[in-house]
Amino acid sequence: MAAKLKGWKDLPMGGVVPGGATPELNKTGSWRAERPIWNEEKCIQCLQCWLHCPDDSIMIKEQKMTGMDYDHCKGCGVCAGICPVDAIDMVPEGSAACARR
Amino acid sequence: MRKTMTGHKAVAEAMRQIEPHVVAVYPITPQSEIAEYYAEYVHDGIVRTELVAVESEHSAMSACVGAAAAGARVMTATASQGLALMVEILYIAASMRLPIVMALANRALSGPINIHCDHSDAYLARDAGAVQIFTESAQEAYDYTLIAQRIAEHKDVRLPVIVNLDGFTLTHSVQVVEPLEDARAKGYVGDFSPNYPLLDVDHPSTWGPFAMPDYYFELKRGQQAGIEAVPPVFLAAQKDYAELAGRPYEGFLEPYRLEDAERALVVMGSTAGSAKETVDALRADGEKVGLLKVRLYRPFPYTAIADALAHVDRVAVLDRALSFGTYGALYSDVATALLHRERKPILMNYIYGLGGRDTTPQQLDQVLREMKSGDPDQGLRYIGLRE
């Protein structure tokens, strides 16, 4: 759980994060109100969703979509909107459609 | 070599000698000529600076922040509304610990719109986290621009430094200035070694990250340590400069005939010159009066102020701006400095010179005479105001 927080003397000057900060360590998917559900059968692998996702939450492997990164997806729905074959549905978090996934 | 020049030119000369990598600046009266002189140096190939002609002061400070984070030595200059527009980013520059040295050609804030001098612009940036120095003459404006560079870039400080010079009174009037030779000025300022420069792509870093309640407080405490580190750095940089240039600079303050004074004025900026004349004239009449000029305004030198004033009977603090709804900002700081001293003077607060209103030696003479007797009422008093 929560790592031990640093005191002020242990922080780099000016709040700089040496080495670079990465959102990979912060699971921001909890902000999501609606969840994108990917229908693999309907998907034509055009990767428009991957191209348009503002949060790098479309997971791909060897140039094929493999699923959604729910740890970081904020549920904006851009992927569902851009999908030319309606292979992504937005469903409310906590709904029955969500629970099946 | 002694030369005649305006305060603008004096600051531009110091900037030419510092030759920062980037200058991002937007014109505004009474600062514009600083930028114009510098643009000429760039155009004529005298300096290799990247001059960014931005579309506003907000952008000027933003460009300075970006360039400084990239690892560049950067400078800018502004006045009044320009500083008001910069302030949002100035707070960020200070929090990111970026050593941006800037001239502030002090000018009254609108409204009503005005172009002449007061210190409302400097007071606006009072809590931004920048170091602030006030100067009395074109010579001081030149000298402290070089000194500011050393302070800003000191490894323990790394903060923006504002060098205040009174608009028109100092910026536009021609005075005798003795600049250092270029090599000596450059040698004094030295090289800049940035922290985590963004252009060092082999060592990536993230600047300006989001900080939640779990870290914001600690980061602000770290920033406070930066400005608390200034006093010894200021003294050392000033001492080195004074020795190099043969100037009498010493301490955070300049006391003038204050040792045995019974009454004294506290002022910042060019009015100190008129006040010195007034003190001399009154001393010639046998009046025990003196002056305390504040050079370093932020961080405020509380202990030095209290040490300098504790023996005086009556002190008038002169503020060149109203802080609406309370006492003048300098008065409040001086009062805080003296609060815990057993022996302390009776304090009075005078507001003067708003929007470029002249403050004459005769008026200062009157202040020093009227403060001698009577009950000091604790409200604001005004110099040269029509009832």
Interface residues (C-beta under 8 A of the other chain):
Chain A: L5 K6 G7 W8 K9 L11 P12 M13 G14 G15 V16 V17 P18 G19 G20 A21
Chain B: S95 M96 R97 L98 R158 N195 Y196 H203 P204 S205 T206 W207 G208 P209 A211 D214 Y215 F217 E218 L219 R221 G222 A225 G226
